[in-house]
């Protein structure tokens, strides 16, 4: 029945193969294909007696659905074992999706007949899809990865899977069979990129085939079961117009940012985790001219630049022996020898900051990066701390002088309490006043209050301060109208 994908001398269907009676909640809970009349009558009487003695309760449908899911999970586990016994996994690499699906339907159908299990059409389709995901994908996580409304997938042990939609966390009904099932999926992901995770190395960073960021931590460090975090990679790139339509910032702010990027100001995008820093950086990069050579450096390649002349680099962690690591600082130092017009670092978080600031000061103006900080002033303090982390003995005043001359603009992104993401501040770095870095805010998001359903009420406004770089904008052909810097009240 099985063609070229079946193992020669396979064990599927041989005598001695465990039947569904050995599975908890198996054949005893499912209808069999054929029954004798006395047995059927006896069961019917038992059912009647149970129905007469049963007390109506609201919990019964929930318990029934739970038992049904557990039973299907047990059947799927048994069928998955049979698939591994019967399928020639080496031949699957060249198999088409239709051929593989047909083979899985054939094997599972024959196995269900052998076990005497009767399922309706919907249950069979669900079971076959789950088996296909187990063989070719990431099992229970596969439907969530295909769901475009999901931004993050967060697994807290085998029985609890959360997703983030529109900035809010939701508990899903997705579960794993047990901890071993979850560990098998984790191992499938990390082994595909040449890494490992076990008790001696209990945490790992990786990237899925579609570019999504993956992080896992396993027991004994994860106490209640393995922890998995997946930040999904957006296939479609959000342009400036999209972000304006979403209310992330205004058209006046977009016009100012276009002038800042086109006039080669050095820009830092600051914000917390999940605030949209990478999305903002992607959108700002669209203002870069197409004839400039751009080099990008990231820990996990996420930037989607549309220019013609782009060189992408990705850092690499050490191997099993602790060797072979290539850091962002290594990539950045090498990038300086590759004649870039602009350098874009996905995120500056350590000793590479000193090389980034020096690059911004030595002919690579117009470079951009992101940092973790809660405000523009906190972002400057974070840069000072990272310089000290680089192991360079530099007086504080010298560090601040380096920052003030390298950084021109700090764009603050934030995820607000209702899940919305806003560009809450655009701040210019204007130089030094004594030993303090002087800054001026040009635009801000003014919060007013909350609606009864906890939605943020607020509006964007200019601060009334004229840009420090207005003359530079004019010389580069971006003569911004003065009224965009005038504050306005909400309608």
PLY file of the C-alpha trace (Angstrom):
ply
format ascii 1.0
element vertex 491
property float x
property float y
property float z
element edge 490
property int vertex1
property int vertex2
end_header
0.00 0.00 0.00
2.90 2.30 0.75
5.09 3.14 -2.20
8.66 4.48 -2.32
8.49 6.17 1.09
7.97 2.96 3.08
10.94 1.34 4.73
11.95 -2.01 3.38
11.25 -4.63 6.01
9.24 -2.12 8.06
7.61 -3.14 11.30
4.30 -1.37 10.83
1.33 -3.67 11.05
3.36 -6.75 12.08
2.09 -9.12 14.77
3.01 -7.85 18.16
2.45 -4.21 17.29
0.78 -2.60 20.31
-2.92 -1.96 19.75
-5.04 0.80 21.17
-5.89 -1.21 24.29
-2.42 -0.37 25.58
-3.11 3.34 25.25
-4.80 5.15 28.15
-8.27 6.16 27.08
-7.90 4.05 23.95
-10.20 1.39 22.52
-12.29 1.19 25.65
-13.52 4.74 24.99
-13.91 4.50 21.22
-16.50 2.67 19.10
-15.18 -0.45 17.37
-15.83 -1.40 13.79
-18.02 -4.48 14.51
-19.85 -5.74 17.61
-22.01 -8.74 18.30
-25.67 -8.10 19.14
-25.51 -9.31 22.80
-22.48 -7.16 23.51
-24.13 -4.13 21.89
-27.33 -4.66 23.90
-25.36 -5.01 27.13
-23.49 -1.77 26.44
-26.74 0.00 25.59
-28.22 -1.00 28.95
-25.09 0.20 30.73
-25.33 3.54 28.97
-29.01 3.87 29.97
-28.19 3.13 33.61
-25.40 5.70 33.60
-27.70 8.30 32.04
-30.42 7.66 34.66
-27.98 8.07 37.55
-26.11 11.04 36.12
-26.76 14.44 37.68
-26.88 17.25 35.07
-23.93 19.60 35.40
-22.35 22.40 33.39
-18.91 20.80 33.62
-19.87 17.64 31.68
-19.37 19.07 28.13
-15.98 20.46 29.14
-14.90 17.12 30.63
-16.13 15.30 27.55
-14.18 17.59 25.23
-11.08 17.23 27.41
-11.31 13.43 27.34
-11.83 13.52 23.59
-8.69 15.62 23.11
-6.69 13.33 25.39
-7.93 10.28 23.47
-7.02 11.81 20.12
-3.63 12.77 21.55
-3.00 9.15 22.56
-4.01 7.95 19.10
-1.75 10.54 17.47
1.18 9.44 19.61
0.72 5.82 18.57
0.30 6.73 14.89
3.40 8.93 15.02
5.43 5.95 16.27
4.10 3.86 13.40
4.95 6.58 10.90
8.54 6.66 12.14
8.68 2.87 11.79
7.22 2.82 8.27
8.39 6.00 6.54
11.74 6.08 4.79
12.87 9.40 6.26
15.82 9.64 3.87
13.49 9.63 0.86
11.26 12.33 2.35
13.77 15.07 1.50
12.86 14.77 -2.18
9.16 14.04 -1.65
6.52 16.57 -2.66
3.98 17.79 -0.12
1.10 15.99 -1.88
2.99 12.68 -1.98
3.89 12.90 1.68
0.35 13.81 2.73
-1.02 10.88 0.70
1.47 8.53 2.33
0.57 9.73 5.82
-3.17 9.32 5.08
-2.55 5.77 3.85
-0.41 4.71 6.81
-2.67 6.30 9.42
-5.80 4.86 7.78
-4.45 1.33 7.80
-3.22 1.72 11.38
-6.64 2.95 12.55
-8.29 -0.03 10.88
-5.88 -2.42 12.61
-6.60 -0.81 15.97
-10.35 -0.88 15.37
-10.69 2.87 15.90
-13.52 4.74 14.20
-13.14 8.51 13.71
-15.35 10.93 11.86
-14.11 12.82 8.83
-13.21 16.00 10.74
-11.22 14.06 13.33
-9.34 12.17 10.62
-8.44 15.40 8.81
-7.25 17.01 12.05
-5.25 13.90 12.94
-3.60 13.70 9.50
-2.70 17.41 9.61
-1.19 17.01 13.09
0.84 14.01 11.90
2.07 15.96 8.88
3.16 18.82 11.18
4.94 16.34 13.46
6.87 14.80 10.58
7.76 17.93 8.58
7.23 20.86 10.95
7.20 21.78 14.61
4.17 19.79 15.73
1.60 21.75 17.78
3.47 25.02 17.11
3.03 24.79 13.35
-0.51 26.29 13.17
0.60 29.20 15.37
3.61 29.86 13.13
1.29 29.99 10.11
-1.13 32.38 11.83
-0.28 35.89 10.60
-2.10 37.52 13.53
0.35 36.01 16.04
3.46 38.08 16.85
5.01 36.02 19.65
4.66 32.40 20.80
5.47 31.74 24.47
5.57 28.18 25.84
5.56 27.66 29.62
5.90 23.90 29.84
4.01 21.30 27.78
0.49 22.28 28.92
0.60 26.08 28.60
1.14 27.98 25.34
0.53 31.73 25.08
0.51 33.95 21.99
0.63 37.70 21.55
-1.93 39.31 19.28
-2.15 43.09 18.89
0.11 43.61 21.89
-1.98 41.42 24.23
-1.18 37.94 25.57
-3.74 35.14 25.07
-3.75 31.57 26.39
-4.30 29.08 23.56
-5.70 25.54 23.64
-2.47 24.27 22.07
-0.66 21.71 24.23
2.10 19.13 23.96
1.63 15.50 24.96
4.27 15.74 27.69
7.69 17.21 28.41
9.41 14.65 26.17
7.24 15.77 23.26
8.20 19.41 23.84
11.89 18.54 24.18
11.73 16.62 20.90
10.41 19.71 19.09
13.09 21.92 20.71
15.83 19.47 19.69
14.45 19.38 16.14
14.80 23.18 15.90
18.27 23.57 17.40
19.81 20.56 15.66
18.76 22.03 12.29
21.10 24.99 12.91
23.95 22.94 14.36
23.35 23.66 18.04
22.38 21.57 21.02
20.51 21.96 24.28
20.67 19.60 27.28
21.40 19.61 31.01
24.98 20.75 30.48
23.89 23.50 28.06
20.32 24.32 29.21
19.58 27.39 27.07
19.96 28.19 23.40
19.31 30.93 20.82
18.50 29.96 17.25
16.71 31.14 14.14
13.91 29.25 12.42
13.90 28.63 8.68
11.54 31.58 8.12
13.80 33.97 10.08
11.87 33.91 13.37
13.90 34.29 16.56
13.87 31.25 18.84
14.98 30.95 22.46
14.62 27.91 24.72
15.55 26.99 28.27
15.17 23.41 29.48
15.14 21.66 32.88
16.69 21.69 35.41
16.98 25.47 34.90
13.34 25.66 33.77
11.58 24.32 36.87
8.06 23.56 35.59
8.95 22.40 32.11
10.86 23.80 29.13
10.40 27.48 28.31
10.25 28.52 24.65
9.98 32.02 23.18
9.50 32.63 19.46
9.47 36.16 18.00
7.91 35.68 14.59
9.55 37.18 11.54
7.27 39.50 9.61
7.25 38.58 5.93
5.75 41.90 4.87
7.76 45.02 5.64
5.80 47.89 7.17
6.51 51.14 5.34
6.32 54.64 6.79
2.82 55.15 5.36
1.64 51.94 7.08
2.96 53.11 10.46
1.32 56.52 10.01
-1.99 54.82 9.20
-1.62 52.62 12.29
-1.15 55.72 14.43
2.46 55.00 15.40
3.37 58.61 14.52
2.13 61.52 12.39
2.87 62.70 8.86
4.77 65.72 10.27
7.02 63.40 12.25
7.48 61.25 9.13
8.55 64.30 7.10
11.05 65.26 9.80
12.46 61.70 9.99
12.77 61.54 6.20
14.85 64.72 6.24
16.97 63.43 9.15
17.80 60.10 7.47
18.32 61.57 4.00
20.65 64.25 5.42
22.73 61.50 7.06
22.09 62.19 10.71
23.20 59.38 13.01
20.04 57.88 14.50
19.49 55.68 17.55
16.12 53.96 18.01
15.51 53.43 21.71
12.81 51.39 23.42
11.87 48.44 25.57
11.39 44.81 24.57
8.63 44.43 22.00
8.20 48.17 21.52
8.80 48.02 17.76
12.45 49.13 17.54
13.33 46.84 14.64
10.13 47.75 12.80
10.95 51.46 13.23
14.53 50.90 12.07
13.27 49.06 8.99
10.90 51.92 8.17
13.60 54.59 8.63
15.96 52.67 6.32
13.49 53.20 3.45
14.62 56.85 3.31
18.21 55.87 2.47
19.15 56.61 -1.12
19.46 53.63 -3.44
23.04 54.42 -4.55
24.57 54.12 -1.06
26.43 51.03 0.16
24.82 49.74 3.37
26.19 47.05 5.69
23.90 45.52 8.33
25.14 43.66 11.42
22.74 41.67 13.60
22.63 38.83 16.10
19.57 37.47 14.29
18.99 38.71 10.75
15.65 40.57 10.84
16.17 43.78 8.88
14.56 43.83 5.43
16.27 46.63 3.53
15.01 47.27 0.01
18.06 49.05 -1.38
20.20 47.52 -4.13
23.59 47.65 -2.42
23.15 45.90 0.94
25.62 43.57 2.66
24.13 41.54 5.54
26.15 40.03 8.38
25.06 37.88 11.31
27.02 37.06 14.45
27.68 33.45 15.44
27.76 31.86 18.90
30.54 29.48 19.98
30.32 25.81 19.03
30.11 22.84 21.40
33.81 23.22 22.23
33.37 26.89 23.05
35.24 28.05 19.95
34.38 29.71 16.66
32.34 32.60 18.04
32.00 35.70 15.84
30.64 38.67 17.78
28.91 41.81 16.54
32.09 43.70 17.41
34.11 41.41 15.12
31.63 42.03 12.30
31.64 45.77 12.95
35.43 46.03 12.90
35.55 44.12 9.64
32.72 46.23 8.17
34.88 49.35 8.53
37.26 47.82 5.98
34.50 47.17 3.46
33.91 50.76 2.29
30.39 51.26 3.70
28.48 54.50 3.30
26.25 53.57 6.23
26.42 50.91 8.91
23.24 49.63 10.54
23.60 47.54 13.70
20.44 45.64 14.63
20.98 46.16 18.35
23.91 47.57 20.32
24.09 45.91 23.71
27.76 45.57 24.68
31.35 46.32 23.86
30.62 46.92 20.16
29.24 50.35 21.15
32.68 51.99 21.08
33.29 50.81 17.50
29.80 51.96 16.52
30.37 55.46 17.93
33.77 55.70 16.26
32.24 54.65 12.93
29.62 57.40 13.29
32.42 59.88 13.93
34.75 58.82 11.11
32.95 59.25 7.81
30.08 56.81 8.20
27.49 59.41 9.11
23.91 58.35 8.57
24.47 55.11 10.51
21.73 53.69 12.71
21.27 51.24 15.58
18.84 50.33 18.37
19.32 50.15 22.14
17.20 49.12 25.12
16.18 52.18 27.15
13.02 53.79 28.52
13.73 57.37 27.41
16.21 59.41 25.39
18.10 60.47 28.52
18.21 56.85 29.73
19.52 55.89 26.29
22.50 58.23 26.68
23.20 56.78 30.13
23.01 53.28 28.65
25.60 54.23 26.02
27.90 55.50 28.78
27.52 52.21 30.67
28.24 50.15 27.56
31.43 52.13 26.92
32.63 51.22 30.40
31.67 47.58 29.72
34.01 47.59 26.71
36.95 47.66 29.12
38.27 51.00 27.91
39.56 53.35 30.61
37.97 56.60 29.44
37.01 59.60 31.61
33.28 60.23 31.84
33.59 63.62 30.14
35.46 62.04 27.21
32.77 59.34 26.88
30.03 61.97 26.83
31.94 64.05 24.29
32.22 60.95 22.08
28.47 60.28 22.37
27.41 63.90 21.78
29.51 64.20 18.63
28.44 60.80 17.24
24.70 60.68 17.98
22.41 63.26 16.40
18.93 61.88 16.96
17.24 59.52 19.43
13.86 58.11 18.44
11.98 56.63 21.43
9.52 53.80 20.72
7.23 52.42 23.39
4.58 49.77 23.86
1.80 51.33 25.91
-0.36 49.55 28.48
-3.17 48.90 26.01
-0.74 47.03 23.71
-0.43 49.82 21.13
3.01 50.88 19.93
3.84 54.57 19.57
6.84 56.71 18.74
6.55 58.64 22.00
9.49 61.02 21.52
11.95 62.38 18.95
14.93 64.05 20.64
17.95 65.80 19.15
21.43 65.69 20.74
22.81 69.20 20.36
26.25 68.98 21.98
27.83 69.48 25.41
27.14 72.04 28.10
29.99 71.71 30.56
30.04 67.99 31.39
26.39 67.35 30.50
25.07 66.23 27.11
22.50 68.79 25.97
19.31 67.49 24.28
16.07 68.98 23.01
12.79 67.19 22.35
11.16 68.01 19.01
8.04 65.79 19.02
6.28 63.84 21.74
3.19 61.74 22.38
0.97 63.47 24.91
-1.15 61.10 26.97
-4.48 62.43 28.20
-6.22 59.52 29.88
-7.89 56.12 29.50
-11.19 55.00 27.99
-13.46 52.69 30.05
-12.05 49.70 28.12
-8.45 50.73 29.02
-7.51 52.23 25.66
-4.95 55.05 25.77
-6.27 58.53 24.93
-3.59 60.87 23.61
-2.19 62.76 20.66
1.12 63.64 19.02
2.40 67.18 19.21
5.48 69.22 18.44
7.16 70.88 21.41
7.60 74.26 19.73
11.39 73.92 19.59
12.93 74.56 16.17
15.20 71.80 14.94
18.92 72.21 15.65
19.58 70.77 12.17
17.22 73.05 10.21
20.09 74.71 8.35
21.53 71.30 7.44
18.13 70.18 6.17
17.89 73.31 4.00
21.36 72.80 2.52
20.48 69.21 1.60
17.25 70.31 -0.10
14.81 69.49 2.72
13.48 72.89 3.71
10.86 71.84 6.27
7.99 74.30 6.82
8.23 76.05 10.21
4.68 75.10 11.18
5.53 71.42 11.66
7.47 72.46 14.78
4.49 74.36 16.23
2.58 72.59 19.04
-1.06 71.79 18.50
-3.83 70.61 20.77
-5.93 67.51 20.27
-9.14 67.90 18.32
0 1
1 2
2 3
3 4
4 5
5 6
6 7
7 8
8 9
9 10
10 11
11 12
12 13
13 14
14 15
15 16
16 17
17 18
18 19
19 20
20 21
21 22
22 23
23 24
24 25
25 26
26 27
27 28
28 29
29 30
30 31
31 32
32 33
33 34
34 35
35 36
36 37
37 38
38 39
39 40
40 41
41 42
42 43
43 44
44 45
45 46
46 47
47 48
48 49
49 50
50 51
51 52
52 53
53 54
54 55
55 56
56 57
57 58
58 59
59 60
60 61
61 62
62 63
63 64
64 65
65 66
66 67
67 68
68 69
69 70
70 71
71 72
72 73
73 74
74 75
75 76
76 77
77 78
78 79
79 80
80 81
81 82
82 83
83 84
84 85
85 86
86 87
87 88
88 89
89 90
90 91
91 92
92 93
93 94
94 95
95 96
96 97
97 98
98 99
99 100
100 101
101 102
102 103
103 104
104 105
105 106
106 107
107 108
108 109
109 110
110 111
111 112
112 113
113 114
114 115
115 116
116 117
117 118
118 119
119 120
120 121
121 122
122 123
123 124
124 125
125 126
126 127
127 128
128 129
129 130
130 131
131 132
132 133
133 134
134 135
135 136
136 137
137 138
138 139
139 140
140 141
141 142
142 143
143 144
144 145
145 146
146 147
147 148
148 149
149 150
150 151
151 152
152 153
153 154
154 155
155 156
156 157
157 158
158 159
159 160
160 161
161 162
162 163
163 164
164 165
165 166
166 167
167 168
168 169
169 170
170 171
171 172
172 173
173 174
174 175
175 176
176 177
177 178
178 179
179 180
180 181
181 182
182 183
183 184
184 185
185 186
186 187
187 188
188 189
189 190
190 191
191 192
192 193
193 194
194 195
195 196
196 197
197 198
198 199
199 200
200 201
201 202
202 203
203 204
204 205
205 206
206 207
207 208
208 209
209 210
210 211
211 212
212 213
213 214
214 215
215 216
216 217
217 218
218 219
219 220
220 221
221 222
222 223
223 224
224 225
225 226
226 227
227 228
228 229
229 230
230 231
231 232
232 233
233 234
234 235
235 236
236 237
237 238
238 239
239 240
240 241
241 242
242 243
243 244
244 245
245 246
246 247
247 248
248 249
249 250
250 251
251 252
252 253
253 254
254 255
255 256
256 257
257 258
258 259
259 260
260 261
261 262
262 263
263 264
264 265
265 266
266 267
267 268
268 269
269 270
270 271
271 272
272 273
273 274
274 275
275 276
276 277
277 278
278 279
279 280
280 281
281 282
282 283
283 284
284 285
285 286
286 287
287 288
288 289
289 290
290 291
291 292
292 293
293 294
294 295
295 296
296 297
297 298
298 299
299 300
300 301
301 302
302 303
303 304
304 305
305 306
306 307
307 308
308 309
309 310
310 311
311 312
312 313
313 314
314 315
315 316
316 317
317 318
318 319
319 320
320 321
321 322
322 323
323 324
324 325
325 326
326 327
327 328
328 329
329 330
330 331
331 332
332 333
333 334
334 335
335 336
336 337
337 338
338 339
339 340
340 341
341 342
342 343
343 344
344 345
345 346
346 347
347 348
348 349
349 350
350 351
351 352
352 353
353 354
354 355
355 356
356 357
357 358
358 359
359 360
360 361
361 362
362 363
363 364
364 365
365 366
366 367
367 368
368 369
369 370
370 371
371 372
372 373
373 374
374 375
375 376
376 377
377 378
378 379
379 380
380 381
381 382
382 383
383 384
384 385
385 386
386 387
387 388
388 389
389 390
390 391
391 392
392 393
393 394
394 395
395 396
396 397
397 398
398 399
399 400
400 401
401 402
402 403
403 404
404 405
405 406
406 407
407 408
408 409
409 410
410 411
411 412
412 413
413 414
414 415
415 416
416 417
417 418
418 419
419 420
420 421
421 422
422 423
423 424
424 425
425 426
426 427
427 428
428 429
429 430
430 431
431 432
432 433
433 434
434 435
435 436
436 437
437 438
438 439
439 440
440 441
441 442
442 443
443 444
444 445
445 446
446 447
447 448
448 449
449 450
450 451
451 452
452 453
453 454
454 455
455 456
456 457
457 458
458 459
459 460
460 461
461 462
462 463
463 464
464 465
465 466
466 467
467 468
468 469
469 470
470 471
471 472
472 473
473 474
474 475
475 476
476 477
477 478
478 479
479 480
480 481
481 482
482 483
483 484
484 485
485 486
486 487
487 488
488 489
489 490
